[in-house]
Amino acid sequence: MARIAFILLCHKDPEAIVRQARMLTAAGDYIAIHFDARAKPEAFAQIRDGLADNPNVVFARRRIKCGWGEWSLVQATLHAVEAAVETFPRATHFYMLSGDCAPIKSARYAHEFLDARDVDYIESFDYFESDWIKTGMKEERLVYRHFFNERTQKWRFYTSFELQKRLRLTRAIPHDIDVQIGSQWWCLRRRTVEWILDFVRKRRDVIRFFRTTWIPDETFFQTLVRHLVPETEIETRTLTFLMFTDYGMPVTFYNDHYDMLLGQDYLFARKISPEAVVLKRRLGTLYSNETASFKISDEGRNLYKFLTARGREGRRFSPRFWEVESTIGRDRELMIVLCKKWHVAKRLVRRIRQMTDLPVIEYLFNEEGTALPNLGGIQASLVKRTRHRRALMRMLFDYYETDRLVVCMDPANMDLLTDFCSDRAKTRLLEIQCDFSDAYLIGHARRVGLAGEQTQGDTLERLLPTIRGDIVHERDRIRDAGFANHLIMRESDDRDRSADMLARFLDIPAEKAQEIADFDHLFAD
C-alpha cells in the first residue's frame, strides 16, 4: 500500500502546522517540514515542541530564508525531500504541500488512488510551445540571470534585467535539457525522487543554471522529471485542486465549499482560508474516515467561471458560493504610516523595507503613479483602488505572500482609516507629526491648487492660518476616533523615543528599530 511522505513548505501559523502534521501522520503517513527561516524563532520552536513525540515527522536539516520567485523555494524543497528520503525508507510517494493545503478525500482513498497507477503526477508542459505562461516574461526568465527578488527588490531586479538586455548578456540553456513548466504542487514516486537527488549531486551545471532563473519552482522539478522518467510514467497533472481569479490570484475556499471540494477529482485543495475553521475540522475528520465514498463531478472551475461572468454582467441570480464577508483577513497585519509630508513617510518606509524586508507600498490611495504590481486592472486608477479598497489590500497581501504589509496614507483619508481599522485584520497606525514652516505651507498650497505662482503675499498670509488649522483638525479627528494601536512619532522626538515607536509599530526588536531610527535626514524638506 502507498505510504506518503508529505513535503511541507510553510512560514506562519505554527498551531495550524502542528494540527495539519498530526492529521496527516495519524493515517500512517509521514511529513517533512521546512519552516521559513524568516519566521520568528519562537514560532519554529512551537512547531518542534508540538511534534516532538511524533516519529513520523522530520524537519529539514537546514532552514533557509525563502522568497517568491527565487531559487530558495527549490532549495528549501530539496532540503525537506532529502530529510524525508533519509528518515522514512518505507515512503513510496512524496507529495508537495503548503500550509494552506488540506485533504479533500480520505487517506484510504488517497492510498488506493496512488496504488492504482505507477506514475508520477506533475504538470510538465513544454516551456516554449505551451501557453502555460499567459503574460509577462517567458524566454527572459531563462536566458538572463536573475539575482534579485522581483517583489522585494523591484528596482534592482528590473535594472539588472534591462542592463543585461542592453549589453546582450544572454546565456545558453544546458544543451541536453528541454525546459518544462507547470504547477509546483506535485506527487512523485520514491524512485523518481531518488533519481532527482542523484541528478542534483552530479549535474552542478544544471543547478547553477536554475539558481538564477526566475520562478524556478515552476520549472526545476518539472524539467528534471521529464528528463529522468519515461513519458509513459508521467501523468501531466497536479493532484491539488486550485483555481485562479481573473486577476491571477488563487481563489480562497471557505466553510461553504465543503461539498463542492469533495466532488473534485483531486486529493488536496489550496488555498483554504485561515478563517474556515469549520471546513478544516470537517476535512480533518474526513481524512481519517475509512468508509467514506466520493462522487466525482469535477464542476468547480466551470461553476466558478459561470457565476463570475454573470456577476460581472449584472445577471447573477444565485449566490456565488465562494463569497464571504469582505475582509482583509483575521491573521493579517496592516501597518499604516500617516504623514502629511509625503516625502517623510516615503523615506521612512523605504528605510523599513531596507532594514526588515517587509513589503511596503507608498501613497497608493493618494498618488496615481504609486508603484503597484499588475492586479488585473483593479490598481489602474485611484477611483478603482478606493472603491475596491479591501479587495485591493487582500490582493496585495496575496501578491507579496505575506501576512504583514506597510502602506502610507494621508491623514485626510479618514474614511479609509475608519474602514481599515474596523476590519478583522490587525491594524496599526503610526502617525508622524511634522513641523510645518510657512514656506512649506505655501508650497503645499500651490501643489494642491489653493494658490498659484502669482498669488499675492497678503493673500497667502491670510490663507496660512487656515491651512495650518486644517492640519490640526485632521490630527484631532484621528485622535478623537480612538483607533486601537495608534502610535504617534513627532519630529521633535529624540532617537530613543522614535525607535520605541517604531519597535512597537513594526513589532521588531529594539536594536533593529534603533537602526531604522538612526536616519539623519528623515524630516528634511
HELIX and SHEET records of a PDB file:
HELIX    1   1 PRO A   14  THR A   25  1                                  12    
HELIX    2   2 PRO A   41  GLY A   50  1                                  10    
HELIX    3   3 TRP A   71  THR A   87  1                                  17    
HELIX    4   4 ALA A  107  ALA A  116  1                                  10    
HELIX    5   5 GLU A  140  VAL A  143  1                                   4    
HELIX    6   6 LYS A  154  LEU A  167  1                                  14    
HELIX    7   7 ARG A  190  LYS A  202  1                                  13    
HELIX    8   8 ARG A  204  ARG A  211  1                                   8    
HELIX    9   9 PRO A  216  GLU A  218  5                                   3    
HELIX   10  10 PHE A  220  LEU A  228  1                                   9    
HELIX   11  11 GLU A  231  GLU A  233  5                                   3    
HELIX   12  12 ASN A  255  HIS A  257  5                                   3    
HELIX   13  13 TYR A  258  LEU A  262  1                                   5    
HELIX   14  14 VAL A  277  TYR A  287  1                                  11    
HELIX   15  15 GLY A  300  ARG A  312  1                                  13    
HELIX   16  16 TRP A  342  THR A  356  1                                  15    
HELIX   17  17 LEU A  382  ARG A  387  1                                   6    
HELIX   18  18 ARG A  389  TYR A  399  1                                  11    
HELIX   19  19 MET A  414  CYS A  421  1                                   8    
HELIX   20  20 ASP A  438  ARG A  447  1                                  10    
HELIX   21  21 GLY A  457  ALA A  481  1                                  25    
HELIX   22  22 ARG A  495  LEU A  506  1                                  12    
HELIX   23  23 ALA A  510  ALA A  517  1                                   8    
SHEET    1   A 5 VAL A  57  PHE A  59  0                                        
SHEET    2   A 5 TYR A  30  PHE A  35  1                                        
SHEET    3   A 5 ILE A   4  CYS A  10  1                                        
SHEET    4   A 5 HIS A  93  SER A  98  1                                        
SHEET    5   A 5 CYS A 187  ARG A 189 -1                                        
SHEET    1   B 3 ALA A 102  PRO A 103  0                                        
SHEET    2   B 3 PHE A 268  ALA A 269 -1                                        
SHEET    3   B 3 THR A 240  PHE A 241  1                                        
SHEET    1   C 2 ASP A 120  TYR A 121  0                                        
SHEET    2   C 2 ILE A 234  GLU A 235  1                                        
SHEET    1   D 2 PHE A 125  ASP A 126  0                                        
SHEET    2   D 2 GLN A 180  ILE A 181 -1                                        
SHEET    1   E 5 VAL A 360  ILE A 361  0                                        
SHEET    2   E 5 ARG A 404  MET A 409  1                                        
SHEET    3   E 5 GLU A 333  CYS A 339  1                                        
SHEET    4   E 5 LYS A 426  GLN A 433  1                                        
SHEET    5   E 5 HIS A 486  ARG A 490  1                                        
END                                                                             
